[in-house]
Amino acid sequence: MKEYDYKKLQNGSDIRGVVMDGVPGENVNLGKEETFRLTRGFAFWLSEKLEKPVESLKISVGHDSRLTAEELKTTIADTLVHIGVKVYDCGLASTPAMFMSTIFPEYACDGAIMITASHLPFNRNGFKYFDKDGGLNKVDISAIIAYAESDAVIENLETVPNPGANPAEKRDLIGRYSQHLREKIISEAANTEHPDKPLTGLKIVVDAGNGAGGFYAETILAPLGADVSASQFLEPDGHFPNHQPNPENKEAMASISKRVVESGADFGLIFDTDVDRSSAVDKYGKEISRNAIVAMAAALIAAEHPGTTVVTDSITSDQLTVYLEKCLGLKHFRFKRGYKNVINKAIELNESGIDSQLAIETSGHAAYKENYFLDDGAYLATKIVIKAAQLAQSGAGIDVLLSSLAEPKEAIEIRFPISGSDFGAYGEKVLTDLKKWAMEPEQVSDGISLVEPNYEGVRLNFRTEDTEGWCLLRKSLHDPIMPLNVEVTKGSCEKILCIIKVFLSKYDKIVVE
């Protein structure tokens, strides 16, 4: 019996792997057989969860602009059809739209599969799975992998007698999803002069990075009256020839900032490949990303939900906390990195009676309670657009929303490699030792203090005569590295960095340059 090991394909709550040759040292590990078995594993998992026969399931399949998307989609659709599943072929789509195929009544899918690897290089691809409860969690992906590795499970999913009798049905999901967002803008922008074209007079730059997000300019903004003529890289191209489709990428943000300023646009919107993340740029070309996009997302709901808790990832700044709590009157709950971590924490808070309307990472994953806690870059963009349309009626721009957000004097991120196969346990020991070190009288007297509660890594405050700031040392979610984030409002990051380097230098498996 053949042995399978698909655990290396799990990336938290996603499946990601190498799907094509072209990068030295990276061999294909997500091919036709892996796709076939993982697809059957998902169908079996969904059937068990819903207590429905496999042949009564309805599953949608879509993809972003990656080069291998069509080939993988064909394998997935054929696999599902051959076990009796009703399949909707949604073609080019976004990750959030795929989830909405479980919500829109004319689709009412039991599950959805999005073929994407977010912003990873051209030779990668993968799968995100959904059911009506949202994106699957890490434990669900582990279960699907276990099913995929089981010959008994795979063989028990019998082929239907006439597999070609019910082929995949092509559906324009992105058109339906666009309609959904247009209706929201028309309803909430409330332009009495142009009720059907509430974005009239606004010039908006959309940068899709040659991913799947070009539809936002073409089927949402333009039909509602916006001038999108300066938009760029709307054409899907899996080679990503212009810049990495990633709102965290410096080149990408510099590109859209330049475009907004040169074109005289009111603001710009930028998406990642599969449109589950977004960031913005104001009319001056200033980036609204990382801490600023968190602040913007929170400002958009502050009036409607006074005092609500905003859950963020661990690397958000102290200045953001001040803005959320002092300027907006909200609460800030700093949690772990990973978009599913912040989403699940917000859901958990609500279940315990603590109102939490927003879960968001500095990467641009923003999930609102009002939108099924779905991390949806186009939905966040839509809320920004609505607010921009409202502000424009009084001659203001979106920059006014962040006028009270202070920024650190300096911020850096350093990644320290860990050698050896036991990097997880080794990194944990380093963090345990750092925590003990920070509580020693010598460090306390030097103005170093441990931040508690803290849910990821070790966060330290520095309050010395010439330096005020903080650092966070943590383990990477997946890789043999220890990222260190440092921010200061006074002095230099270098001072804090030197202190941490001296501490790390005694560990022989930590590479400190």
C-alpha positions in Angstrom: 0.0 0.0 0.0 1.3 3.4 -1.0 2.2 5.7 1.8 1.0 9.3 1.5 2.3 12.4 3.4 0.2 15.5 2.7 0.9 17.2 6.0 3.7 19.2 4.4 0.9 20.8 2.2 -0.9 22.2 5.1 -0.4 25.9 5.7 -2.5 26.6 8.8 -6.0 26.6 7.5 -5.0 26.4 3.8 -3.4 23.9 1.4 -0.4 25.2 -0.4 2.2 23.5 -2.5 4.5 23.6 -5.6 2.5 23.0 -8.7 4.9 23.7 -11.5 8.6 23.5 -12.3 10.6 26.7 -12.8 12.2 27.4 -9.5 15.5 25.6 -8.7 15.2 23.3 -5.7 11.4 23.4 -5.6 9.9 20.1 -6.8 6.2 19.7 -7.6 4.4 18.3 -4.6 0.8 19.3 -5.4 -0.1 17.5 -8.6 -3.1 15.7 -10.0 -3.1 12.8 -7.6 -2.7 15.0 -4.5 -5.6 17.2 -5.8 -7.7 14.2 -6.6 -7.3 12.7 -3.1 -7.6 16.0 -1.2 -10.8 16.8 -3.1 -12.3 13.4 -2.2 -11.1 14.1 1.4 -13.0 17.4 1.5 -16.2 15.8 0.1 -16.0 13.0 2.7 -15.3 15.5 5.5 -18.3 17.7 4.3 -20.6 14.7 4.0 -19.8 13.6 7.6 -20.2 17.1 9.0 -23.5 17.8 7.4 -24.7 14.2 7.7 -25.6 14.2 4.0 -24.7 11.6 1.4 -21.9 12.7 -0.9 -24.1 12.5 -3.9 -26.5 15.1 -2.4 -23.8 17.7 -1.9 -23.5 20.9 -3.9 -20.0 22.4 -4.1 -18.7 25.5 -6.0 -15.2 25.7 -7.4 -13.4 28.9 -8.4 -9.9 30.3 -8.9 -7.7 33.3 -9.1 -5.3 34.3 -11.9 -2.6 31.6 -11.3 -1.2 29.8 -14.3 -2.2 26.3 -13.1 -5.7 27.4 -12.0 -7.6 25.8 -14.9 -5.8 22.5 -14.8 -6.5 22.2 -11.0 -10.1 23.3 -11.4 -10.7 20.6 -14.0 -9.2 17.9 -11.8 -11.3 19.1 -8.8 -14.6 19.4 -10.8 -14.1 16.0 -12.5 -13.3 14.4 -9.2 -16.5 15.8 -7.6 -18.7 15.0 -10.5 -17.5 11.4 -10.6 -18.7 10.8 -7.0 -22.1 12.4 -7.7 -21.6 15.9 -6.3 -23.4 18.8 -8.0 -20.7 21.2 -9.1 -20.8 24.9 -9.9 -17.8 26.1 -12.0 -17.4 29.7 -11.0 -14.3 30.4 -13.1 -12.2 33.4 -12.2 -13.4 34.5 -8.7 -12.3 35.9 -5.4 -11.9 33.9 -2.2 -14.7 35.9 -0.4 -17.0 35.4 -3.3 -16.5 31.6 -3.1 -17.7 31.7 0.5 -20.7 33.8 -0.5 -21.7 30.9 -2.8 -22.8 29.2 0.4 -24.9 32.2 1.3 -26.5 33.5 -1.9 -29.9 31.7 -2.1 -29.6 31.0 -5.8 -26.4 29.1 -5.1 -26.9 27.7 -1.6 -23.8 25.5 -1.8 -22.9 23.1 1.0 -19.2 23.9 0.4 -16.8 25.8 -1.8 -13.2 25.4 -3.0 -11.1 28.3 -3.9 -7.9 27.6 -5.9 -5.3 30.1 -4.7 -2.0 30.5 -3.0 -2.5 34.2 -2.1 0.6 36.3 -2.9 3.1 33.4 -3.1 5.3 33.0 -6.3 4.0 31.9 -9.7 5.0 28.2 -9.2 2.7 27.8 -6.1 -0.9 27.1 -5.8 -3.3 25.7 -3.3 -6.8 25.4 -1.9 -9.0 27.2 0.6 -12.1 25.4 1.7 -15.4 26.8 3.0 -18.7 25.6 4.3 -21.7 27.6 5.5 -19.8 28.4 8.8 -17.0 30.1 7.0 -13.4 29.1 6.2 -12.3 25.8 7.6 -10.0 25.8 10.6 -6.6 24.1 11.0 -8.1 21.1 12.7 -10.5 20.7 9.7 -7.7 20.8 7.2 -5.8 18.1 9.3 -8.9 15.9 9.1 -9.2 16.4 5.3 -5.6 15.4 4.9 -6.1 12.3 7.1 -9.0 11.3 4.8 -7.0 12.0 1.7 -4.2 9.8 2.9 -6.7 6.9 3.7 -7.1 4.4 0.9 -10.2 3.1 2.7 -11.9 6.5 2.6 -10.9 7.2 -1.0 -12.1 3.8 -2.3 -15.4 4.1 -0.3 -16.4 7.1 -2.4 -17.8 5.1 -5.2 -18.1 6.6 -8.7 -21.7 7.2 -9.7 -23.1 4.9 -12.5 -23.1 7.6 -15.1 -20.6 10.3 -14.1 -20.9 12.4 -17.3 -24.6 12.8 -16.9 -24.4 15.8 -14.6 -21.4 17.9 -15.6 -20.2 21.0 -13.8 -22.5 23.9 -14.3 -20.8 27.2 -15.2 -22.0 30.1 -13.1 -21.1 33.9 -13.0 -20.4 34.1 -9.3 -18.3 37.2 -9.5 -21.1 39.0 -11.3 -23.5 38.1 -8.5 -21.0 39.1 -5.9 -20.5 42.4 -7.6 -24.2 43.0 -7.6 -24.2 42.4 -3.9 -21.6 45.1 -3.2 -23.1 47.6 -5.7 -26.4 47.4 -3.9 -24.6 48.0 -0.6 -22.9 51.2 -2.0 -26.1 52.5 -3.5 -28.0 52.0 -0.3 -25.4 53.5 2.1 -23.7 56.2 0.1 -27.1 57.8 -0.2 -26.3 60.3 -3.0 -29.6 62.2 -3.5 -28.3 64.0 -6.6 -27.1 60.7 -8.3 -29.0 58.0 -6.5 -28.0 55.3 -9.0 -24.5 56.5 -9.5 -23.4 57.6 -6.0 -19.7 57.6 -6.9 -20.1 60.3 -9.5 -17.2 62.8 -9.1 -14.8 60.3 -7.4 -11.6 59.3 -9.1 -10.4 56.0 -7.7 -7.3 54.0 -8.6 -7.6 50.2 -8.3 -4.4 48.1 -8.4 -5.2 44.4 -8.7 -1.6 43.3 -9.1 -2.7 41.1 -12.1 -4.6 39.0 -9.6 -8.4 38.4 -9.5 -9.4 41.8 -8.2 -9.8 43.7 -11.5 -13.5 43.2 -11.3 -13.8 45.7 -8.5 -13.0 48.6 -10.8 -14.9 47.2 -13.8 -18.1 45.8 -12.4 -18.5 47.7 -9.1 -16.9 51.2 -9.2 -17.3 52.2 -12.9 -21.0 51.3 -13.1 -21.7 53.4 -10.1 -20.1 56.5 -11.7 -16.5 56.4 -10.4 -13.7 57.4 -12.7 -11.4 54.3 -12.7 -9.4 55.3 -15.8 -6.1 55.5 -13.8 -6.4 52.0 -12.4 -3.6 49.6 -13.1 -2.8 45.9 -13.5 -6.4 44.8 -13.7 -5.7 42.1 -16.3 -5.3 38.6 -14.7 -1.8 37.3 -15.3 -0.3 34.5 -13.2 3.2 35.6 -14.0 2.5 38.8 -11.9 4.8 40.8 -14.2 4.4 44.2 -12.5 4.7 43.7 -8.8 3.8 41.2 -6.1 0.1 41.2 -5.5 0.4 41.9 -1.9 -0.6 45.0 0.1 2.3 44.4 2.5 4.9 44.6 -0.4 6.8 47.8 -0.5 7.1 47.9 -4.3 3.4 47.3 -4.7 2.5 50.1 -2.3 5.0 52.5 -3.9 3.5 51.7 -7.3 -0.1 52.6 -6.4 1.0 55.6 -4.3 2.8 57.0 -7.3 -0.2 56.3 -9.6 -2.7 58.0 -7.2 -0.6 61.2 -7.0 0.3 61.4 -10.7 -3.4 60.8 -11.8 -4.9 63.3 -9.2 -7.1 60.5 -7.8 -9.1 60.9 -4.6 -7.7 57.6 -3.3 -6.5 54.2 -4.3 -7.4 50.6 -3.4 -5.0 47.7 -3.7 -5.8 43.9 -3.4 -3.9 40.7 -3.0 -4.2 37.9 -5.6 -7.4 36.4 -4.3 -9.0 39.6 -2.9 -9.3 38.5 0.7 -6.9 41.4 1.7 -6.8 45.0 0.8 -5.2 48.3 1.7 -5.6 51.9 0.6 -3.7 55.1 -0.3 -5.0 58.6 0.3 -4.9 61.4 -2.3 -1.5 62.5 -1.1 0.0 59.0 -1.8 0.2 58.2 1.9 -0.1 54.5 2.5 -3.1 53.3 4.6 -1.7 49.9 5.4 -0.5 47.8 8.4 -1.5 49.8 11.6 -3.3 52.4 9.5 -5.6 50.0 7.7 -6.5 48.5 11.1 -7.3 52.1 12.3 -9.3 52.8 9.1 -11.3 49.6 9.4 -12.2 50.4 13.0 -13.1 54.0 12.3 -15.7 52.9 9.8 -17.7 51.1 12.5 -16.9 53.2 15.6 -20.1 55.3 15.5 -22.4 52.3 14.9 -20.8 50.1 17.6 -19.5 52.3 20.4 -17.1 50.4 22.8 -16.8 47.3 20.7 -13.7 45.2 20.9 -11.3 45.2 17.9 -9.2 42.0 17.7 -5.8 42.4 16.0 -2.7 40.4 15.5 0.3 40.7 17.9 2.5 43.2 16.1 0.2 46.2 16.2 1.7 49.4 17.6 1.0 51.2 20.9 0.0 54.2 18.9 -2.8 52.1 17.4 -4.0 51.1 20.8 -4.2 54.8 21.8 -6.1 55.7 18.6 -8.6 52.8 19.1 -9.2 53.4 22.8 -8.7 57.1 23.3 -9.8 58.6 19.9 -12.5 56.1 18.9 -13.7 54.9 22.3 -13.2 51.2 21.3 -11.3 48.4 23.0 -8.2 46.8 21.6 -7.5 43.1 22.0 -4.1 42.2 20.7 -3.9 38.5 19.9 -1.9 36.0 17.8 -0.7 36.3 14.1 -2.8 34.4 11.6 -6.1 35.7 10.2 -8.0 32.6 11.4 -6.6 33.2 14.9 -8.0 36.8 15.1 -11.3 35.8 13.5 -11.8 32.9 15.9 -10.9 35.0 18.9 -13.5 37.6 17.9 -16.1 34.9 17.5 -15.1 33.5 20.9 -15.5 36.9 22.5 -19.0 37.4 21.1 -20.0 34.0 22.3 -18.8 34.9 25.8 -20.9 38.1 25.8 -18.2 40.6 24.8 -19.2 42.5 21.7 -16.5 42.3 19.0 -17.4 43.7 15.5 -14.0 43.5 13.8 -11.1 41.1 13.6 -8.2 42.3 11.5 -4.5 41.6 10.8 -2.0 44.3 9.8 -1.6 42.2 6.6 -5.0 43.5 5.5 -7.2 40.6 6.4 -10.3 42.4 7.7 -13.3 40.4 9.0 -16.5 42.2 10.1 -19.2 40.6 12.2 -21.8 42.1 9.9 -20.2 40.2 7.0 -20.1 36.7 8.5 -16.6 37.3 10.0 -15.4 36.8 6.4 -11.9 38.2 5.7 -12.9 40.1 2.6 -10.7 42.7 0.9 -13.5 43.9 -1.4 -15.9 44.3 1.5 -13.4 46.5 3.4 -12.8 48.4 0.2 -16.6 48.9 -0.2 -16.9 50.3 3.3 -14.0 52.7 2.5 -15.7 53.7 -0.8 -19.0 54.4 1.0 -17.3 56.6 3.5 -15.3 58.4 0.8 -18.6 59.1 -1.1 -20.2 60.5 2.1 -17.1 62.7 3.0 -16.9 64.0 -0.6 -20.2 65.6 -0.2 -18.6 68.0 2.3 -15.3 68.3 0.3 -13.3 66.0 2.6 -11.2 63.0 1.8 -10.6 59.7 3.6 -7.4 61.0 5.1 -9.4 62.9 7.8 -10.4 59.6 9.4 -6.8 59.0 10.5 -5.8 62.5 11.4 -5.5 61.5 15.1 -3.5 58.3 14.5 0.1 58.8 15.7 2.9 56.9 14.0 6.1 55.5 15.6 9.3 57.4 15.0 10.9 54.2 13.6 9.8 50.6 13.1 11.8 47.6 11.9 11.4 43.8 11.6 14.3 41.5 11.8 14.2 37.7 11.2 16.6 35.5 13.1 17.0 32.0 11.5 17.0 28.9 13.7 19.2 25.9 12.6 18.3 22.3 13.3 15.1 20.3 12.9 13.8 21.0 16.4 13.4 24.7 15.7 9.9 24.8 17.3 11.0 23.5 20.6 14.2 25.5 20.5 12.4 28.7 19.8 10.0 28.1 22.7 13.0 27.7 25.0 14.4 31.0 23.9 11.1 32.7 24.5 10.8 31.1 28.0 14.3 32.3 28.8 13.6 35.8 27.5 10.5 36.1 29.7 12.6 35.1 32.8 15.4 37.5 31.8 13.0 40.4 31.5 11.7 39.9 35.0 15.2 40.0 36.6 15.8 43.1 38.8 18.6 44.3 36.6 16.4 44.6 33.5 13.5 46.1 35.5 15.8 48.8 36.9 17.0 49.5 33.3 13.4 50.4 32.2 12.6 47.0 30.6 9.2 45.5 31.5 7.2 42.5 30.4 3.9 43.2 28.7 1.1 41.0 30.1 -1.3 39.7 29.0 0.4 38.7 25.8 -0.7 35.9 23.5 2.2 35.3 21.2 5.9 35.4 21.8 7.3 37.8 24.4 6.5 41.5 24.2 8.7 44.0 26.1 8.4 47.7 26.8 11.5 49.9 27.0 11.3 53.1 29.0 14.9 54.5 29.4 16.3 57.9 29.5 17.0 58.0 25.7 14.6 55.3 24.4 10.9 54.7 24.5 9.4 51.8 22.5 8.6 48.1 22.5 9.7 44.8 20.9 8.0 41.5 20.2 10.0 38.3 19.7 8.0 35.4 18.5 8.2 32.1 16.6 7.1 32.0 13.0 3.9 30.2 12.4 5.5 27.8 9.9 9.2 28.6 9.3 12.5 28.1 11.3 12.8 31.7 12.1 12.2 34.1 15.0 10.8 37.4 13.8 11.6 40.5 16.0 9.4 43.6 15.6 10.7 46.8 17.1 9.1 50.2 17.3 10.2 53.4 19.1 8.6 56.8 19.7 11.8 58.1 21.2 15.4 57.2 20.4 16.4 54.5 17.9 15.3 50.9 17.2 19.0 50.1 17.1 19.3 50.5 20.9 16.5 47.9 21.5 17.8 45.6 18.7 21.3 45.6 20.2 19.9 44.5 23.6 18.0 41.6 22.1 21.0 40.6 19.9 23.2 40.4 23.0 20.5 38.2 24.7 20.2 35.9 21.6 24.0 35.6 21.1 24.3 32.9 23.7 22.1 30.5 21.8 24.2 28.5 19.3 21.2 27.7 17.0 20.1 31.3 16.5 21.8 33.1 13.7 22.6 36.6 14.9 24.4 38.8 12.4 
